[in-house]
Amino acid sequence: MNIFLWILAGVLAAAFLGSGVLKLMWSRERLVASGMAWAGQFSDRSVKAIGVLEILAAVGLVVPAALDIAPVLAPLAATGLALLMAGAIVTHVRRHEMQPLAVNAVFLGLSAFVAWALFV
């Protein structure tokens, strides 16, 4: 993986690791109060599951490539993040929340680019 892809993967991993840890540690009510209003429409289990997926994807972006163990997991993790962001965009559009769409779109684009670059 070249330096540019390492940087992108690291940025994605850091962002989703932090987001996933928050979803696991904070209550749904605290997430809603902090600005994640969408969490109010999901069950506690769903929010925690999204957090686990974000953490697993963050680890999967960096660790397999860094250790050269099953490096195919890195593009699969990036693909999973792209799908997760596509779902986030759908959720925000349905809720008429336009502000988070830009961030989700950027993360979707970065994840898709990393997946494509690693699969090639």
N, C-alpha and C positions, 0 to 999 in steps of 0.2 A: 504494500500500500504506500503510495507516495505521500509526501508531507502534507499536501493540500487535503487529501482524503483523511489523513490522520487528524488534522485540525477540525475538519467538518464532523468527523465521527466523534471526536472528543467534545466538541460543543454540543452536539446532539445528546451524547451520553450524559454530560453534566446536567443539561436542562431536564432531561427525562428522569434522571436519577433523583434530582431534587423534587420534581413534581410528584414522582411516584412515592417517595418517602413521606411527603406531606399528606398524600391521600391515604397512606397507611396509618400515619400517626395521629392526624387530626380527625375529629368527629365530622360527620357530614354537616352538622349545623355550623361548625366553625369554618368549614370550607365555604359554605354558602355566605356566611358573614364576611369572609375575606374577599369575596368577589366572584367565587365560582358558583354562580346561581344555578347552573345546570345540575349541580349535585343534589339539589332539592327534589328533582324529579326522578332520581335513581335511588335504588335501595342501598343500604350500607354495604351489602355484599358486592354489589356492582361497582361501587366506588372503590372498594378495597381491591377488587379484581383488576380494575383499570390501573390502579397503583402498582400491583404486582407485575402486570404486563409491561408497564413503563420501566420498572426496575430491571426486569429480565432482558428487555430490549437494550437498555443502556449497557448492561454487562455484556450482552451478546455483540454489541457493536465494537467493543474494544478488546475484550479478553481473548477471544479465539484468534484474532489477527496478531495480537501482541505475543501470544504463546505459540503461535503456529500450530494450534490443535484444532482440527475441524474448522478451517477458515471459512467454509461455506456458511457457517452460522452468522457471520457478520452481515452479508447481504440479505440473508433471511430476516435478521433482526431489523435492518433498515426497511425492508419491505413491510414487516409488521408495524413499524412506526408510521409508515406512510398510510397504511390501512387504518390505523388508529386515528390519525389526523383527519382522514377522509370522514370517518365516523363523527369526529368532533365537529367538523364543518357542517355536516348534516344536522347534528343536534343543535348547533347555534343558529342555523338558518331556520329550523322549525320553531325555535324559541324567539325568533326575530331579534337576536343579539348580534349586531353587526360589528361591534368593537373587537371581539376576540377573533374574528374571521381572518384578519390580516396576519396575526401571529400564527394561527393554525395553518394558513396557506404557506407561509414561509417555512414552517417545520415540515409540511407535506412536501414542498419542493426540495428542500435539503435532503430529506429522507429518501425521496424517490431518486434524486441524483446520486446519493451515496450507494443505494441499492444497484442502480444501473451501472455505475462505475466499477463496483466490486464484482458484479456478474460478468462484465465484459472481459 
